[in-house]
Amino acid sequence: MKASGDSNLPAATRPPMVELLRPLMRAPGARPMTFRARMILLFVTFLGGILLFLSVLRHQALWSLLMAVERDEVRSKVQQIHDYIADLAEQAREEHTPMDVRPQVLLPDAIAANGMYIQLVGTDGKVWAKSSNLGYLQLPFTNRAGFSTIVLSLPHTAGQPHLLMMSHYLDIPGVPIAQVQVADVLKPIERTMDQQLAINVASEIVGLLMAGLAGFYLASWTLRPIMGLTAQVNDIEAKDLRRRVDTTGLADDEIGKLAATFNRLLDRLEAAFISQQRFIADASHELRTPLTAIAGHAQLLLKRGRTDPTLFEMPLQTILKETDRLTRLVNDLLLMARSETPVTRRERLDVAALALDVGKEYAVLHRSVRVVPAQAPLWVDGDPDAIRRVFVNLLDNALKAITAEGSVKVISAESSGQAQVLIEDDGCGISAAHQEHIFDRFYRVDAARARQVGGSGLGLAIVKAIVQAHQGTITLDSAEGKGTRVSVRLPLAAGATTRHLG
């Protein structure tokens, strides 16, 4: 015989759901699952897990309920037999006669007629009486005191049905019966549980099929705007960045925000693409002019230089001049490219002292330059060579704009928690129409005059890029005939000014 407790059900343990599905989503050699398929699989698996959990709970609750009812019925039968034998013993004591221990007296048909298996065991281990439905079989004797509930299979019976048996020890004086055993077949309960299990399985299968179908339509409905967005994006080519994603009909939700974000990305890409095309065209034009001059004078030397040695000086001077201009242009292009990358070299420096040094260097060569020093050091974190280039370029432009009697001032001061350097001139000034584009690459207010003095049109673009790389700002205020003032603002280093001033 094999006995087992009815409460010892196996506990199911499993890894997280996503970990279980990962091999299915990333099967080697298989095509990757679409996002829609992953959504449906996760939805169905999650719902299936919930249904399975609820089904197990429902199954266990029904089993516990039916077993509790069965235990109450068996316990009631045991109590009935106990009371009956106690009455027999009391009656024998009152009559002062030995207790009648015949099987038909100890276990009358009226008590054993409900189909349960009943057995009375004496103190010597002998079966004194049992119900007729046991036939030649006997219930197993147990040594467990008090009430005990076990589930077992009886041999030599059809199908070896499981029985719920309760053993109760009697302690009645003068009664030779030691134990009352009552058992009942669990087959009706097991049949009910099997039917319930079949219903649960069928309902879960139907539920999962319906969930899969609902998940398919729900995923399709949810992804329809994304599919439309994808189709529009695929239609946009690199050479036609003017097109935008149509946001008509999109709600202000995640998908609508995604479309708006993509349109802003297209705006930046279009601006960058146009800027790149303009930069390439401008750079090509600027490079073509000196190269054409060099090639023309080289051809002149080849054709006439051998027969007329007096022609050597002028073409060679022109070639050297254009070569120098070409070198400056290439250097400016390289500096422009470097200035668009984040500044990697940073150190603590006094920008007022740097502006003062640059101004004094120019004042030695140009009497029109005057420097107004700051009242206290202006400490910033930055690249001293790059910031020096800013002041050099601005002073070069200011000197080109003034007349022989004009003046240029370099003023350093602290303004609104920032280091400010002003470069002012009383030159010809810049009209309002040009001020909007003055910091653009290759932009010149007077292209012919700029080429004569050697300008490449990149100076102010380089200045703006360097200032912005230092998280600063640059502004220009100018009026025709009155002069120009350029303001460079850089953030002060944290705590540096306070420490210096004590």
C-alpha positions in Angstrom: 0.0 0.0 0.0 1.1 3.6 -0.7 -0.1 6.5 1.4 0.2 10.2 0.7 -1.2 13.4 2.4 -3.9 15.2 0.5 -2.4 18.6 1.1 1.0 17.7 -0.4 0.4 19.2 -3.9 3.5 19.9 -6.0 4.6 23.6 -6.1 5.2 24.9 -9.6 8.2 27.1 -10.0 9.2 28.8 -13.2 11.5 31.6 -14.4 10.1 35.0 -15.3 7.8 35.1 -18.3 10.1 37.2 -20.4 13.0 34.9 -19.8 10.9 32.0 -21.0 9.9 33.8 -24.2 13.4 35.0 -25.0 14.5 31.8 -26.8 11.3 32.0 -28.9 11.9 35.7 -29.8 15.6 35.1 -30.6 15.7 31.6 -32.1 19.1 31.0 -33.9 18.8 31.1 -37.6 15.1 32.2 -37.5 13.8 35.5 -38.8 13.3 38.0 -36.0 9.8 38.3 -34.8 7.9 41.5 -35.7 6.9 43.9 -33.0 3.3 43.0 -33.6 4.0 39.3 -33.1 6.0 40.1 -29.9 3.1 42.2 -28.6 0.6 39.4 -29.3 2.9 36.7 -27.8 3.5 38.7 -24.7 -0.2 39.5 -24.3 -1.3 35.9 -24.8 1.4 34.5 -22.6 0.7 37.0 -19.8 -3.1 36.4 -20.0 -2.4 32.6 -20.2 -0.3 32.9 -17.1 -3.1 34.7 -15.2 -5.7 32.2 -16.4 -3.5 29.3 -15.3 -2.8 30.9 -11.9 -6.6 31.5 -11.4 -7.4 28.0 -12.6 -4.9 26.5 -10.1 -6.4 28.6 -7.3 -9.9 27.6 -8.3 -9.0 23.9 -8.6 -7.3 23.9 -5.2 -10.2 25.8 -3.6 -12.7 23.3 -5.0 -10.6 20.4 -3.9 -10.2 21.8 -0.4 -14.0 22.5 -0.2 -15.0 19.0 -1.3 -12.5 17.4 1.0 -13.7 19.5 3.9 -17.2 18.3 3.3 -16.1 14.7 3.0 -14.1 14.9 6.2 -17.1 16.3 8.0 -19.3 13.4 6.8 -16.6 10.8 7.9 -16.1 12.6 11.2 -19.8 12.6 11.8 -20.0 8.8 11.1 -17.1 8.2 13.5 -18.8 10.3 16.2 -22.1 8.4 15.6 -20.4 5.0 16.1 -18.5 6.3 19.2 -21.8 7.5 20.8 -23.5 4.2 19.9 -20.8 2.1 21.5 -20.7 4.4 24.5 -24.5 3.9 24.9 -24.0 0.1 24.7 -21.4 0.3 27.4 -23.5 2.5 29.7 -26.5 0.2 29.2 -24.4 -2.9 30.2 -23.2 -1.1 33.3 -26.7 -0.2 34.3 -27.9 -3.8 33.8 -24.8 -5.2 35.4 -24.3 -7.5 32.5 -21.3 -8.1 30.1 -21.3 -5.9 27.0 -22.6 -7.7 23.9 -19.7 -7.6 21.5 -21.3 -9.6 18.6 -20.6 -8.0 15.2 -24.2 -7.5 14.4 -24.7 -5.7 17.7 -21.6 -3.6 17.6 -22.2 -2.6 14.0 -25.9 -2.8 13.1 -27.1 -2.3 9.6 -28.7 0.9 10.5 -25.3 2.5 11.1 -23.4 0.7 8.2 -26.0 1.2 5.6 -24.7 4.5 4.1 -22.0 2.9 1.9 -19.0 3.9 4.0 -16.4 1.4 4.9 -16.4 0.8 8.7 -14.1 -1.3 10.8 -13.9 -1.9 14.6 -10.5 -3.1 15.9 -10.0 -4.5 19.4 -7.3 -3.8 21.8 -5.6 -7.0 20.7 -5.5 -5.8 17.1 -8.3 -8.2 16.1 -11.1 -7.0 13.9 -14.2 -7.3 15.9 -16.7 -6.0 13.3 -16.7 -4.5 9.9 -19.2 -3.4 7.3 -20.4 -5.9 4.8 -19.2 -3.9 1.8 -15.6 -4.6 2.9 -16.1 -8.3 2.2 -12.9 -10.2 3.0 -10.8 -7.0 2.9 -9.6 -5.0 5.9 -8.8 -1.4 6.5 -5.1 -0.9 7.5 -4.6 -0.5 11.2 -2.7 2.6 12.2 -0.8 3.5 15.3 -1.5 7.2 15.1 -3.2 8.5 18.2 -6.2 10.7 17.9 -7.7 11.7 14.6 -5.7 10.9 11.5 -6.6 11.6 7.9 -4.9 9.7 5.0 -5.4 9.0 1.4 -4.6 5.4 0.2 -5.4 2.8 -2.4 -7.0 -0.6 -1.5 -5.6 -3.6 -3.4 -7.7 -6.2 -5.0 -10.4 -3.7 -5.9 -11.3 -2.4 -9.3 -9.2 0.5 -10.2 -7.7 0.7 -6.7 -9.9 3.7 -5.7 -8.6 6.3 -3.2 -10.3 6.4 0.1 -10.4 9.0 2.9 -10.0 7.1 6.2 -10.3 8.4 9.8 -9.2 6.4 12.8 -10.5 7.2 16.2 -9.2 5.6 19.4 -11.9 4.7 22.0 -11.3 5.1 25.7 -14.5 3.7 27.2 -14.2 1.5 30.4 -15.3 -2.0 29.9 -15.3 -1.7 26.1 -12.8 -4.1 24.3 -13.0 -1.9 21.1 -9.7 0.1 20.8 -10.2 1.8 17.4 -13.0 2.9 15.1 -12.1 3.2 11.4 -14.3 4.8 8.9 -13.4 5.3 5.2 -15.2 6.6 2.2 -14.3 6.4 -1.5 -13.1 9.6 -3.1 -14.0 8.6 -6.6 -17.0 11.1 -6.9 -14.7 13.9 -5.7 -12.0 12.9 -8.1 -14.5 12.6 -11.0 -15.8 16.1 -10.1 -12.2 17.4 -10.1 -11.4 15.7 -13.5 -14.5 17.3 -15.0 -13.5 20.7 -13.5 -10.0 20.3 -14.9 -11.4 19.5 -18.3 -13.6 22.6 -18.2 -10.7 24.7 -17.1 -8.4 23.5 -19.9 -11.1 24.0 -22.5 -12.0 27.4 -21.2 -8.3 28.4 -21.2 -7.8 27.2 -24.7 -10.8 29.1 -25.9 -9.8 32.1 -23.9 -6.2 32.1 -25.3 -7.6 31.8 -28.8 -9.9 34.7 -28.3 -7.1 36.6 -26.6 -4.8 36.0 -29.6 -7.5 37.2 -32.0 -8.2 40.2 -29.8 -4.5 40.9 -29.4 -4.0 40.7 -33.2 -6.7 43.3 -33.9 -5.6 45.4 -30.9 -2.0 45.4 -32.0 -3.0 46.2 -35.6 -5.2 49.1 -34.4 -2.4 50.4 -32.1 0.4 50.1 -34.7 -1.7 51.5 -37.6 -0.5 55.1 -37.0 3.1 53.8 -36.6 2.9 51.9 -39.9 1.6 55.0 -41.6 4.4 57.0 -40.1 6.9 54.4 -41.3 5.5 54.5 -44.8 5.8 58.3 -44.9 9.3 58.2 -43.6 10.3 55.6 -46.2 9.0 58.0 -48.9 11.3 60.8 -47.8 14.6 60.7 -49.6 17.9 62.3 -48.6 17.7 64.7 -51.5 14.2 65.8 -50.7 14.3 66.8 -47.0 11.6 69.5 -47.5 8.9 66.9 -47.0 7.4 66.4 -43.5 5.4 63.7 -41.8 1.7 64.5 -42.0 0.4 64.9 -38.4 -3.2 65.5 -39.4 -5.5 63.3 -37.4 -2.9 62.3 -34.9 -3.8 62.7 -31.3 -1.5 64.5 -28.9 -0.2 61.2 -27.5 3.1 59.2 -27.8 2.6 58.6 -31.5 1.8 62.3 -32.2 4.8 63.4 -30.2 6.9 60.9 -32.1 5.8 62.4 -35.5 6.4 65.9 -34.2 9.9 64.9 -33.0 10.7 63.4 -36.3 9.6 66.5 -38.1 11.9 68.6 -35.9 14.7 66.1 -36.7 14.0 66.7 -40.4 14.1 70.4 -39.8 17.6 70.1 -38.3 18.7 67.7 -41.1 17.4 70.0 -43.8 19.2 73.0 -42.2 22.4 71.0 -41.9 22.1 69.7 -45.4 21.5 73.1 -46.9 24.4 74.5 -44.7 26.7 71.8 -46.0 25.8 72.4 -49.6 26.3 76.1 -49.2 29.6 75.6 -47.4 30.8 73.3 -50.2 29.7 75.7 -52.9 31.3 78.7 -51.1 34.5 76.8 -50.3 34.8 75.7 -53.9 34.2 79.2 -55.1 36.8 80.7 -52.7 39.4 78.0 -53.7 38.8 78.4 -57.4 39.7 82.1 -57.4 43.3 81.8 -56.2 43.9 78.5 -58.1 42.7 80.2 -61.3 45.1 83.1 -60.7 48.0 80.8 -59.9 47.3 78.7 -63.0 47.0 81.8 -65.3 50.2 83.3 -64.2 52.0 80.0 -64.4 50.9 79.6 -68.0 52.1 83.1 -68.7 55.5 82.2 -67.4 55.6 79.1 -69.5 54.6 80.9 -72.7 56.5 84.2 -72.4 58.9 83.9 -69.5 61.6 82.2 -71.5 61.8 85.0 -74.1 61.2 87.9 -71.9 62.9 87.6 -68.4 61.3 90.9 -67.3 58.0 89.1 -66.9 59.1 86.8 -64.1 58.7 89.3 -61.2 55.1 90.2 -61.6 53.6 86.7 -62.1 55.7 85.3 -59.3 54.6 88.0 -56.9 51.0 87.2 -57.9 51.5 83.5 -57.4 53.1 84.0 -54.0 50.2 86.4 -53.0 47.5 83.9 -54.1 49.4 81.1 -52.5 49.5 83.0 -49.2 45.8 83.7 -49.5 45.1 80.1 -50.3 47.1 79.0 -47.3 45.1 81.3 -45.0 41.9 80.1 -46.5 42.8 76.4 -45.9 43.9 77.2 -42.4 40.6 79.0 -41.8 38.7 76.0 -43.1 40.6 73.6 -40.8 40.1 75.9 -37.8 36.4 76.2 -38.7 36.1 72.4 -38.7 37.9 72.2 -35.4 35.8 74.9 -33.8 32.6 72.9 -34.4 33.8 70.1 -32.2 33.6 70.3 -28.4 36.5 72.1 -26.8 38.8 69.4 -25.3 41.5 71.6 -23.8 40.3 73.7 -20.9 42.2 75.6 -18.2 41.5 78.4 -15.8 42.5 81.7 -17.4 41.9 85.4 -16.9 40.1 86.5 -20.0 40.6 90.2 -19.1 44.3 89.8 -19.0 44.2 87.8 -22.3 42.2 90.6 -24.0 44.7 93.2 -22.5 47.7 91.3 -24.0 46.1 91.0 -27.4 45.1 94.7 -27.4 48.6 95.8 -26.4 50.2 93.7 -29.2 47.9 95.5 -31.7 48.5 98.9 -30.1 52.2 98.6 -30.8 51.5 98.4 -34.5 48.3 100.5 -34.7 48.1 103.7 -32.7 44.3 103.7 -33.2 43.9 100.7 -30.7 43.2 101.6 -27.1 42.7 99.1 -24.3 40.5 99.7 -21.2 41.6 97.1 -18.6 39.1 95.4 -16.2 39.0 96.4 -12.5 39.4 92.8 -11.4 40.4 89.5 -13.0 37.7 87.7 -15.0 38.4 84.0 -14.6 36.9 81.5 -17.1 37.4 77.9 -18.0 38.5 77.6 -21.7 41.0 77.2 -24.4 43.4 80.2 -24.3 44.5 79.8 -27.9 40.9 79.6 -29.2 39.8 82.7 -27.2 42.9 84.6 -28.3 41.8 83.8 -31.9 38.5 85.4 -31.2 40.0 88.7 -30.1 42.5 88.6 -33.0 39.8 88.1 -35.6 37.6 90.8 -34.1 40.4 93.3 -33.9 41.4 92.5 -37.5 37.9 93.2 -38.7 37.7 96.4 -36.7 40.9 97.7 -38.1 39.8 97.0 -41.6 36.6 99.1 -41.0 38.1 102.3 -39.7 39.9 105.1 -41.5 43.4 106.4 -40.8 42.0 108.7 -38.1 39.6 106.1 -36.6 39.9 104.3 -33.3 39.3 100.9 -31.8 38.7 100.2 -28.1 39.0 96.9 -26.2 37.0 97.0 -22.9 36.8 94.2 -20.4 34.4 94.1 -17.4 32.1 91.8 -15.5 28.4 92.0 -16.5 25.5 90.0 -15.0 27.8 87.3 -13.6 29.6 86.9 -16.9 33.0 88.0 -18.3 32.3 90.6 -21.1 34.8 91.9 -23.6 33.7 94.7 -25.9 35.5 95.7 -29.1 34.3 99.0 -30.5 35.3 100.9 -33.6 34.1 104.2 -35.2 34.4 102.9 -38.7 31.9 102.7 -41.5 29.5 100.4 -39.7 27.3 97.6 -41.1 23.8 98.0 -42.4 20.9 96.2 -40.8 20.4 94.0 -43.9 23.9 92.6 -43.5 23.9 92.2 -39.7 21.6 89.1 -39.8 24.1 87.1 -41.9 27.3 88.6 -40.6 28.3 85.4 -38.7 27.5 83.1 -41.7 30.4 81.3 -43.4 31.9 83.1 -46.4 29.6 86.0 -45.9 31.1 89.4 -46.8 29.6 92.8 -46.6 31.9 94.1 -49.4 33.2 91.0 -51.2 35.6 92.9 -53.6 37.1 94.9 -50.7 37.4 91.8 -48.5 39.4 89.9 -51.2 41.7 92.9 -51.6 42.6 92.9 -47.9 42.9 89.2 -47.8 39.6 88.2 -46.1 38.2 84.7 -46.5 34.7 85.3 -45.1 35.3 82.7 -42.3 36.6 85.0 -39.6 33.4 85.8 -37.8 32.0 82.3 -38.4 35.0 80.9 -36.6 34.6 83.5 -33.8 31.0 82.5 -33.2 31.8 78.8 -33.2 34.5 79.2 -30.7 32.4 81.4 -28.4 29.5 78.9 -28.5 31.9 76.0 -27.8 32.7 77.8 -24.6 29.0 78.2 -23.7 29.2 81.9 -24.4 27.3 84.4 -26.6 28.4 87.0 -29.1 26.3 89.9 -30.3 26.9 92.8 -32.8 25.5 96.3 -32.7 26.3 98.5 -35.6 25.0 101.5 -37.5 26.2 102.8 -40.9 28.6 105.7 -40.5 28.7 105.4 -36.7 30.8 102.3 -36.1 30.4 98.8 -34.7 30.4 97.2 -31.2 30.9 93.5 -30.8 30.2 92.0 -27.3 31.7 88.6 -26.3 30.2 87.1 -23.1 31.7 84.0 -21.4 30.5 82.3 -18.2 32.7 82.9 -15.2 34.4 79.9 -13.6 32.6 78.7 -10.5 34.0 80.3 -7.4 37.2 81.6 -9.1 36.4 85.3 -8.9 35.3 85.0 -5.2 38.5 83.2 -4.2 40.7 85.8 -6.1 38.9 88.8 -4.6 39.0 87.2 -1.1 
